[in-house]
Amino acid sequence: MNNHRFDRSLVLIPARMASTRLPGKPLADICGLPMIVQVAKRAAEAGASRIIVATDTPEIVTAVTAHGFEAVMTAESHQSGSDRIFEALGKADPEGKADIVVNVQGDLPTIDPGSIRAALAPLEDPAVDIATLAAVIHEEAERTNPNVVKVVGSPLSATRQRALYFTRATAPHGAGPLYHHIGLYAYRRRALERFVSLGPSVLERRESLEQLRALEAGMRIDVEIVDTVPLGVDTPADLDKARQMLGHSPL
């Protein structure tokens, strides 16, 4: 995927300090940098031309800007990351120059920059509203783990599917691969605007999966298949693993 699609795109990274399992998570040190800055660096390595952290915490703004990245303050009241990035988009790009918005979660410091680029690929089809990522499940325990979200899709090619459903259940039934959904999204700007204007949907509430709101509203989500699921940092053990993966473990 060429980087030219980043020319009219921006990457937004939502970050909050509200984690209970890992207090102060966005500012946790990984290889001498706050975790949120490591995520921004992965986006820069992907070729993103503009990267903005959206947060409700002044300390995060200070840390991000000290390392040369942009940050905007958003309301504390947002119930979801998509609402937060939509507010940030309006503040950071009121002229509407960016027509694609990439939402990278702020707890993925080891994400492959190639995966961020891959999320843009489905949007080459003008019929696609939202693009996201998935990887084949290889571990048996993940097939039945409700914390591992599965995407059920209709294959378009060896590396792309059109999403039909997302679920915490083991699906689809029968022989064949299952796909672990990776919560990184690339939205057309108009699709993000429509998405946040919709109220939570029935299936969204039932599965606790926000992306179902888009499918229930008839929006098209295509899924690019990548090789690996990035490590999400939610616990002290995850943080230690991220430090090891990035080549440093503090004494």
KOLLO-174167 format. One record per residue: x, y, z of N, C-alpha, C, CB in turn; residue in three letters. Coordinates in steps of 0.02 Angstrom, whole numbers, padded with zeros to 5 digits, always signed. Glycine has a CB too. Layout:
<atoms>
XYZXYZXYZXYZALA/...
</atoms>
This chain:
<atoms>
+00043-00060+00000+00000+00000+00000+00044+00062+00000-00048+00001+00062MET/+00035+00106-00047+00075+00166-00050+00053+00215+00004+00069+00198-00119ASN/+00100+00259+00024+00085+00307+00077+00045+00366+00052+00149+00331+00108ASN/+00031+00371-00014-00002+00430-00039-00071+00439-00008-00008+00426-00115HIS/-00102+00385+00016-00168+00392+00046-00165+00431+00111-00199+00324+00058ARG/-00105+00435+00142-00099+00474+00203-00101+00549+00189-00034+00456+00239PHE/-00095+00569+00125-00093+00640+00109-00156+00676+00131-00083+00650+00035ASP/-00213+00644+00125-00276+00675+00146-00305+00637+00206-00326+00677+00087ARG/-00261+00610+00247-00282+00572+00305-00249+00601+00367-00265+00497+00297SER/-00277+00585+00424-00241+00598+00486-00254+00541+00534-00263+00665+00518LEU/-00206+00529+00577-00211+00477+00628-00230+00510+00694-00143+00438+00635VAL/-00282+00484+00725-00303+00507+00791-00296+00450+00841-00376+00533+00789LEU/-00266+00466+00897-00252+00416+00949-00286+00438+01013-00174+00407+00960ILE/-00342+00406+01032-00374+00425+01095-00336+00398+01155-00447+00398+01097PRO/-00332+00438+01208-00295+00418+01268-00328+00446+01330-00221+00441+01264ALA/-00341+00402+01378-00370+00422+01443-00329+00391+01499-00445+00401+01448ARG/-00333+00422+01557-00296+00397+01615-00339+00352+01659-00269+00455+01656MET/-00397+00331+01636-00447+00299+01679-00437+00224+01688-00515+00311+01651ALA/-00383+00195+01663-00373+00123+01670-00369+00104+01744-00310+00100+01633SER/-00406+00052+01763-00404+00029+01833-00351-00025+01842-00473+00002+01854THR/-00339-00065+01790-00289-00119+01797-00218-00094+01790-00303-00172+01744ARG/-00209-00036+01758-00142-00009+01748-00147+00067+01753-00111-00031+01679LEU/-00150+00093+01815-00158+00166+01825-00104+00206+01788-00157+00183+01900PRO/-00126+00261+01758-00079+00304+01722-00052+00273+01659-00023+00322+01767GLY/-00088+00226+01630-00064+00186+01574-00033+00226+01517-00119+00145+01547LYS/-00064+00279+01491-00035+00312+01433+00035+00340+01445-00080+00367+01411PRO/+00051+00355+01508+00116+00385+01524+00167+00334+01551+00107+00441+01575LEU/+00148+00271+01552+00194+00219+01574+00257+00218+01531+00160+00149+01573ALA/+00315+00213+01562+00378+00215+01526+00391+00151+01487+00435+00228+01574ASP/+00406+00158+01423+00428+00102+01382+00488+00125+01342+00370+00076+01334ILE/+00545+00098+01358+00607+00117+01324+00621+00192+01328+00605+00095+01251CYS/+00606+00222+01385+00622+00292+01394+00571+00341+01367+00686+00307+01364GLY/+00515+00315+01340+00462+00358+01314+00395+00337+01343+00460+00354+01237LEU/+00350+00385+01353+00282+00366+01374+00249+00321+01322+00239+00429+01386PRO/+00208+00275+01345+00176+00228+01299+00139+00264+01243+00128+00183+01336MET/+00104+00318+01258+00066+00353+01207+00112+00381+01153+00024+00409+01238ILE/+00172+00401+01172+00221+00426+01123+00247+00368+01080+00280+00462+01158VAL/+00255+00310+01110+00275+00251+01070+00223+00236+01017+00286+00190+01116GLN/+00159+00241+01035+00106+00229+00986+00110+00281+00929+00036+00231+01020VAL/+00120+00343+00948+00126+00396+00897+00185+00382+00851+00132+00465+00930ALA/+00240+00357+00879+00298+00341+00838+00283+00285+00789+00358+00321+00883LYS/+00244+00236+00809+00225+00183+00762+00185+00212+00703+00185+00127+00798ARG/+00141+00260+00719+00103+00291+00665+00148+00331+00619+00048+00336+00695ALA/+00198+00365+00648+00245+00402+00606+00286+00354+00562+00293+00443+00651ALA/+00304+00297+00589+00341+00247+00550+00298+00218+00494+00366+00191+00596GLU/+00232+00220+00503+00187+00196+00451+00183+00245+00393+00118+00184+00480ALA/+00206+00307+00404+00205+00357+00351+00151+00409+00359+00197+00323+00286GLY/+00117+00409+00417+00064+00458+00427+00093+00528+00428+00027+00444+00493ALA/+00060+00573+00392+00085+00641+00387+00063+00685+00445+00063+00672+00321SER/+00007+00667+00477-00016+00706+00535-00044+00658+00587-00069+00759+00513ARG/-00019+00665+00648-00037+00619+00703-00057+00662+00762+00023+00572+00722ILE/-00116+00648+00790-00143+00689+00844-00168+00643+00900-00200+00735+00819ILE/-00147+00657+00961-00173+00621+01019-00232+00660+01047-00117+00612+01074VAL/-00288+00625+01057-00349+00656+01084-00358+00633+01156-00412+00637+01041ALA/-00358+00679+01203-00358+00660+01274-00398+00709+01315-00286+00656+01300THR/-00415+00689+01377-00447+00734+01424-00400+00751+01482-00512+00703+01450ASP/-00336+00737+01473-00287+00743+01528-00230+00789+01509-00260+00674+01547THR/-00221+00845+01544-00167+00892+01526-00098+00861+01527-00169+00951+01573PRO/-00086+00814+01573-00020+00783+01577-00003+00744+01514-00016+00736+01638GLU/-00054+00715+01482-00042+00679+01420-00024+00729+01365-00104+00637+01400ILE/-00060+00785+01362-00044+00837+01313+00029+00859+01321-00091+00898+01321VAL/+00050+00871+01383+00118+00893+01396+00169+00842+01372+00128+00907+01470THR/+00157+00778+01387+00204+00726+01368+00208+00718+01293+00184+00660+01400ALA/+00151+00721+01259+00149+00711+01187+00183+00769+01151+00076+00704+01163VAL/+00167+00830+01170+00196+00888+01135+00270+00894+01150+00160+00951+01156THR/+00292+00872+01208+00363+00874+01224+00404+00830+01178+00375+00853+01296ALA/+00373+00781+01147+00407+00736+01101+00390+00750+01028+00390+00664+01118HIS/+00362+00810+01016+00354+00832+00947+00291+00812+00912+00410+00809+00909GLY/+00242+00784+00948+00179+00765+00918+00124+00813+00939+00161+00692+00936PHE/+00069+00813+00902+00012+00855+00918-00034+00821+00968-00027+00873+00853GLU/-00069+00862+01007-00120+00836+01053-00174+00888+01059-00089+00818+01122ALA/-00236+00865+01068-00292+00910+01080-00331+00886+01141-00338+00914+01018VAL/-00356+00933+01179-00397+00917+01236-00469+00905+01214-00394+00973+01289MET/-00499+00854+01242-00569+00837+01227-00607+00829+01293-00575+00773+01184THR/-00673+00826+01288-00715+00823+01348-00703+00758+01387-00788+00829+01328ALA/-00714+00762+01452-00708+00703+01494-00768+00656+01488-00700+00723+01566GLU/-00822+00681+01461-00886+00645+01463-00895+00594+01408-00942+00694+01459SER/-00848+00588+01361-00858+00543+01304-00863+00471+01328-00801+00550+01254HIS/-00912+00435+01299-00923+00365+01317-00882+00317+01274-00997+00348+01311GLN/-00854+00342+01218-00817+00297+01174-00760+00335+01141-00864+00267+01120SER/-00712+00295+01116-00656+00324+01080-00677+00359+01017-00606+00272+01065GLY/-00728+00333+00983-00750+00365+00920-00779+00434+00933-00802+00321+00885SER/-00815+00442+00988-00840+00509+01005-00782+00556+01020-00888+00505+01066ASP/-00732+00531+01054-00674+00572+01071-00636+00594+01008-00626+00534+01118ARG/-00626+00547+00962-00588+00566+00902-00629+00613+00858-00566+00504+00863ILE/-00695+00607+00859-00736+00651+00819-00730+00723+00845-00809+00628+00818PHE/-00732+00732+00910-00722+00799+00937-00653+00825+00919-00731+00799+01014GLU/-00602+00782+00926-00534+00802+00910-00527+00821+00836-00485+00747+00927ALA/-00561+00784+00793-00559+00798+00721-00585+00868+00707-00599+00746+00682LEU/-00640+00886+00738-00668+00952+00728-00622+01008+00751-00734+00958+00763GLY/-00586+00995+00805-00540+01046+00831-00476+01050+00790-00522+01031+00903LYS/-00451+00992+00768-00386+00990+00734-00391+01005+00660-00355+00923+00744ALA/-00449+00991+00631-00457+00999+00558-00526+01029+00543-00449+00932+00522ASP/-00540+01090+00568-00606+01119+00557-00621+01134+00484-00613+01183+00597PRO/-00569+01140+00442-00580+01154+00371-00599+01092+00332-00518+01185+00341GLU/-00593+01032+00363-00611+00971+00328-00561+00948+00276-00677+00980+00296GLY/-00498+00963+00286-00446+00944+00238-00437+00868+00236-00380+00978+00254LYS/-00442+00835+00293-00433+00763+00296-00498+00728+00278-00409+00740+00366ALA/-00496+00682+00230-00556+00645+00213-00555+00573+00239-00567+00645+00138ASP/-00499+00553+00269-00494+00487+00300-00464+00496+00370-00451+00438+00257ILE/-00495+00464+00419-00473+00468+00488-00455+00398+00512-00527+00501+00534VAL/-00394+00389+00535-00372+00325+00560-00370+00328+00636-00301+00305+00532VAL/-00408+00284+00668-00412+00281+00741-00367+00224+00765-00486+00270+00765ASN/-00310+00243+00796-00263+00195+00823-00269+00195+00899-00189+00211+00801VAL/-00282+00138+00929-00289+00136+01001-00224+00155+01036-00312+00066+01023GLN/-00231+00190+01092-00172+00216+01127-00135+00166+01168-00193+00271+01169GLY/-00156+00102+01168-00121+00052+01208-00089-00002+01164-00170+00018+01258ASP/-00069+00018+01103-00038-00029+01056+00033-00006+01039-00081-00035+00992LEU/+00078-00003+01087+00145+00025+01074+00188-00017+01028+00181+00035+01138PRO/+00171-00081+01020+00212-00125+00978+00179-00141+00911+00227-00190+01015THR/+00127-00104+00893+00092-00120+00831+00139-00112+00771+00030-00075+00822ILE/+00134-00158+00724+00173-00155+00663+00150-00096+00621+00166-00222+00623ASP/+00195-00049+00604+00174+00007+00562+00141-00016+00497+00234+00050+00546PRO/+00161-00075+00472+00130-00101+00412+00057-00116+00421+00166-00163+00390GLY/+00037-00133+00482-00034-00146+00495-00074-00081+00492-00042-00179+00564SER/-00044-00026+00515-00078+00038+00511-00089+00057+00438-00038+00094+00548ILE/-00038+00047+00398-00045+00061+00326-00098+00015+00295+00022+00052+00290ARG/-00099-00048+00316-00146-00096+00287-00218-00076+00298-00134-00165+00317ALA/-00232-00041+00352-00301-00022+00366-00329+00027+00314-00306+00009+00435ALA/-00285+00061+00277-00307+00108+00226-00328+00073+00162-00253+00158+00212LEU/-00301+00013+00151-00309-00019+00085-00382-00029+00064-00275-00086+00087ALA/-00427-00053+00108-00497-00064+00086-00531+00000+00062-00537-00095+00141PRO/-00508+00057+00085-00542+00120+00066-00526+00141-00005-00522+00175+00114LEU/-00483+00102-00039-00474+00114-00111-00538+00100-00150-00416+00071-00137GLU/-00581+00058-00120-00647+00045-00149-00695+00098-00123-00673-00028-00131ASP/-00723+00140-00167-00766+00195-00143-00830+00171-00109-00784+00239-00200PRO/-00847+00107-00116-00908+00082-00083-00898+00069-00009-00931+00018-00118ALA/-00835+00067+00014-00819+00050+00083-00822+00113+00126-00749+00017+00088VAL/-00859+00108+00182-00865+00164+00229-00810+00164+00282-00932+00162+00263ASP/-00797+00104+00308-00750+00096+00364-00706+00036+00349-00787+00088+00432ILE/-00642+00040+00365-00597-00016+00358-00568-00034+00426-00540+00000+00307ALA/-00554-00098+00435-00524-00120+00498-00480-00181+00483-00579-00138+00551THR/-00454-00213+00536-00405-00266+00529-00426-00329+00566-00337-00243+00553LEU/-00399-00386+00545-00408-00449+00581-00350-00494+00566-00476-00483+00562ALA/-00341-00545+00607-00289-00596+00596-00319-00664+00611-00226-00582+00641ALA/-00293-00715+00578-00317-00783+00589-00301-00804+00661-00284-00832+00539VAL/-00349-00836+00694-00339-00862+00761-00302-00929+00756-00408-00871+00799ILE/-00246-00934+00790-00207-00996+00790-00210-01033+00857-00135-00979+00773HIS/-00226-00998+00911-00228-01030+00977-00299-01053+00992-00203-00981+01031GLU/-00306-01115+01011-00372-01145+01022-00411-01107+01075-00364-01218+01043GLU/-00378-01084+01128-00412-01050+01182-00445-00985+01158-00364-01035+01239ALA/-00417-00954+01108-00445-00891+01084-00512-00901+01048-00396-00857+01038GLU/-00523-00961+01023-00584-00974+00984-00646-00966+01028-00582-01044+00954ARG/-00640-00982+01092-00697-00980+01137-00693-00924+01189-00704-01046+01173THR/-00641-00883+01185-00631-00829+01234-00675-00769+01214-00556-00808+01237ASN/-00722-00749+01257-00766-00693+01239-00729-00626+01235-00822-00687+01288PRO/-00669-00622+01264-00630-00561+01259-00595-00554+01191-00578-00559+01314ASN/-00594-00608+01153-00567-00607+01085-00626-00598+01037-00526-00672+01069VAL/-00631-00539+01008-00687-00524+00963-00673-00556+00895-00697-00447+00956VAL/-00723-00591+00870-00716-00623+00804-00754-00583+00752-00742-00696+00807LYS/-00726-00580+00692-00760-00550+00636-00783-00606+00590-00715-00500+00599VAL/-00846-00603+00571-00875-00650+00523-00882-00611+00458-00944-00680+00548VAL/-00847-00634+00406-00847-00596+00345-00852-00639+00283-00785-00555+00340GLY/-00872-00607+00229-00875-00639+00164-00810-00624+00126-00938-00617+00124SER/-00772-00674+00106-00707-00661+00075-00714-00623+00009-00670-00726+00062PRO/-00672-00572+00001-00667-00535-00061-00603-00553-00098-00670-00460-00047LEU/-00552-00572-00059-00488-00594-00087-00452-00632-00032-00444-00533-00112SER/-00391-00653-00044-00354-00691+00006-00340-00649+00068-00288-00716-00023ALA/-00340-00584+00062-00322-00541+00118-00377-00491+00137-00259-00503+00103THR/-00437-00500+00110-00489-00451+00125-00557-00484+00130-00491-00396+00072ARG/-00597-00458+00177-00666-00482+00186-00712-00423+00192-00671-00528+00247GLN/-00775-00435+00175-00827-00387+00191-00860-00410+00255-00880-00379+00132ARG/-00859-00368+00307-00885-00389+00372-00960-00397+00370-00865-00338+00426ALA/-00983-00454+00395-01054-00467+00403-01076-00460+00475-01071-00537+00378LEU/-01030-00476+00522-01047-00473+00593-00983-00475+00634-01094-00532+00613TYR/-00987-00447+00694-00934-00453+00744-00965-00483+00807-00899-00383+00758PHE/-00930-00527+00840-00959-00562+00897-00906-00585+00947-01000-00621+00874THR/-00928-00592+01009-00885-00621+01060-00892-00698+01063-00901-00591+01129ARG/-00942-00723+01027-00953-00795+01024-00904-00828+00977-01026-00810+01003ALA/-00904-00895+00976-00862-00932+00929-00900-00937+00863-00844-01003+00956THR/-00877-00901+00812-00914-00898+00749-00866-00881+00692-00972-00845+00752ALA/-00882-00905+00632-00941-00946+00615-00932-01020+00634-00954-00941+00540PRO/-00986-01055+00635-00986-01126+00651-00957-01166+00592-01057-01151+00667HIS/-00931-01224+00607-00907-01269+00555-00832-01263+00543-00944-01255+00491GLY/-00808-01303+00495-00737-01305+00481-00713-01241+00447-00720-01365+00437ALA/-00652-01222+00462-00623-01162+00431-00595-01115+00482-00675-01127+00389GLY/-00558-01064+00459-00525-01018+00505-00574-00972+00540-00474-00976+00469PRO/-00554-00949+00599-00587-00895+00634-00540-00835+00634-00608-00915+00707LEU/-00569-00775+00637-00529-00715+00631-00537-00670+00693-00549-00676+00568TYR/-00480-00652+00721-00475-00609+00780-00478-00537+00756-00410-00624+00821HIS/-00530-00501+00776-00536-00431+00755-00486-00387+00793-00607-00405+00766HIS/-00454-00342+00758-00407-00294+00786-00440-00226+00783-00338-00294+00747ILE/-00447-00194+00841-00487-00132+00845-00452-00069+00822-00509-00123+00914GLY/-00428-00070+00761-00400-00011+00729-00445+00003+00668-00324-00022+00707LEU/-00466+00066+00661-00515+00083+00609-00491+00140+00566-00582+00101+00641TYR/-00506+00136+00502-00497+00193+00456-00567+00211+00431-00448+00176+00397ALA/-00588+00272+00445-00654+00297+00427-00649+00347+00370-00690+00328+00488TYR/-00695+00344+00323-00706+00404+00283-00736+00457+00330-00754+00389+00221ARG/-00717+00518+00320-00740+00570+00366-00816+00571+00371-00715+00638+00344ARG/-00850+00566+00314-00924+00568+00316-00953+00508+00352-00952+00572+00244ARG/-00917+00451+00350-00940+00391+00385-00933+00400+00460-00901+00329+00362ALA/-00878+00430+00482-00869+00443+00553-00922+00492+00577-00798+00472+00567LEU/-00936+00544+00538-00988+00592+00556-01056+00557+00565-00993+00647+00504GLU/-01072+00512+00518-01135+00477+00523-01136+00429+00583-01149+00437+00458ARG/-01080+00394+00592-01076+00345+00646-01089+00377+00714-01008+00312+00646PHE/-01056+00433+00729-01064+00463+00795-01132+00496+00803-01009+00514+00808VAL/-01167+00509+00747-01234+00539+00752-01287+00486+00770-01253+00573+00687SER/-01271+00422+00761-01318+00369+00775-01316+00351+00849-01302+00307+00732LEU/-01372+00333+00877-01373+00309+00945-01348+00237+00948-01442+00314+00975GLY/-01327+00213+01008-01307+00144+01014-01362+00097+00990-01289+00128+01087PRO/-01342+00045+00953-01391-00001+00923-01405-00060+00969-01366-00025+00855SER/-01456-00098+00950-01476-00156+00990-01420-00206+00997-01538-00189+00959VAL/-01390-00226+00941-01337-00276+00944-01273-00249+00975-01323-00303+00875LEU/-01261-00185+00964-01203-00153+00996-01208-00159+01072-01199-00078+00976GLU/-01267-00146+01099-01276-00151+01171-01271-00224+01194-01345-00122+01192ARG/-01298-00269+01155-01299-00340+01175-01229-00370+01176-01344-00380+01129ARG/-01189-00355+01124-01122-00383+01119-01069-00338+01150-01105-00395+01046GLU/-01088-00277+01168-01039-00227+01191-00985-00217+01139-01007-00248+01258SER/-01006-00209+01076-00961-00198+01020-00987-00139+00979-00954-00262+00976LEU/-00952-00083+00982-00975-00021+00951-00982-00027+00876-00928+00035+00968GLU/-00938-00067+00844-00939-00070+00771-01004-00100+00743-00881-00111+00746GLN/-01041-00136+00785-01105-00163+00761-01155-00108+00746-01134-00211+00813LEU/-01147-00051+00776-01190+00006+00761-01187+00024+00687-01170+00067+00804ARG/-01126+00022+00659-01117+00038+00589-01150-00014+00544-01042+00044+00571ALA/-01140-00078+00560-01171-00130+00519-01247-00128+00522-01146-00199+00541LEU/-01274-00116+00582-01347-00113+00588-01376-00054+00549-01367-00109+00661GLU/-01336-00002+00539-01359+00056+00502-01347+00049+00427-01325+00119+00528ALA/-01322-00009+00406-01312-00021+00335-01246+00004+00308-01367+00009+00297GLY/-01200+00022+00352-01135+00046+00329-01091-00014+00313-01102+00091+00383MET/-01046-00005+00265-01002-00060+00244-00935-00055+00279-00993-00058+00167ARG/-00916-00110+00310-00850-00117+00342-00813-00173+00306-00856-00132+00419ILE/-00755-00157+00278-00711-00208+00250-00652-00220+00296-00688-00188+00179ASP/-00626-00281+00295-00575-00303+00342-00513-00326+00304-00602-00360+00387VAL/-00457-00296+00320-00394-00318+00291-00362-00369+00338-00345-00257+00279GLU/-00342-00426+00311-00312-00479+00352-00237-00468+00356-00328-00550+00322ILE/-00212-00463+00418-00140-00454+00430-00113-00515+00467-00127-00389+00471VAL/-00047-00517+00476-00015-00577+00501-00022-00587+00576+00057-00577+00484ASP/-00021-00532+00615-00019-00539+00688-00066-00491+00722+00052-00529+00713THR/-00088-00509+00781-00127-00466+00825-00079-00426+00869-00178-00507+00868VAL/-00083-00360+00870-00038-00321+00912-00053-00331+00986-00042-00247+00894PRO/-00002-00323+01027-00009-00329+01099-00045-00267+01126+00059-00338+01134LEU/-00102-00278+01157-00137-00225+01192-00113-00223+01264-00213-00234+01188GLY/-00091-00166+01288-00063-00160+01356-00119-00141+01404-00006-00108+01358VAL/-00140-00189+01445-00193-00178+01494-00173-00192+01565-00252-00221+01476ASP/-00118-00228+01575-00096-00249+01642-00021-00237+01650-00113-00324+01654THR/+00004-00240+01712+00077-00234+01721+00116-00288+01683+00093-00239+01795PRO/+00088-00348+01678+00122-00402+01640+00127-00383+01566+00085-00469+01649ALA/+00073-00355+01539+00074-00332+01469+00128-00278+01460+00005-00305+01448ASP/+00133-00233+01509+00182-00180+01504+00252-00208+01502+00174-00131+01563LEU/+00266-00257+01545+00332-00289+01545+00346-00322+01477+00336-00343+01601ASP/+00296-00353+01449+00306-00386+01384+00320-00335+01329+00244-00428+01366LYS/+00284-00278+01332+00295-00226+01282+00366-00198+01288+00244-00169+01290ALA/+00390-00191+01349+00458-00167+01359+00509-00215+01330+00473-00156+01433ARG/+00496-00279+01340+00541-00329+01312+00539-00329+01236+00523-00399+01339GLN/+00478-00323+01208+00472-00323+01136+00506-00263+01103+00400-00323+01117MET/+00507-00207+01138+00538-00148+01111+00611-00141+01133+00499-00086+01131LEU/+00636-00194+01164+00708-00199+01175+00735-00169+01239+00742-00167+01121GLY/+00692-00160+01289+00717-00130+01351+00672-00152+01408+00720-00053+01345HIS/+00702-00170+01463+00664-00185+01524+00697-00147+01581+00662-00262+01539SER/+00662-00100+01613+00693-00059+01665+00715-00100+01725+00645-00004+01688PRO/+00768-00079+01756+00794-00115+01815+00748-00106+01875+00865-00090+01833LEU/
</atoms>
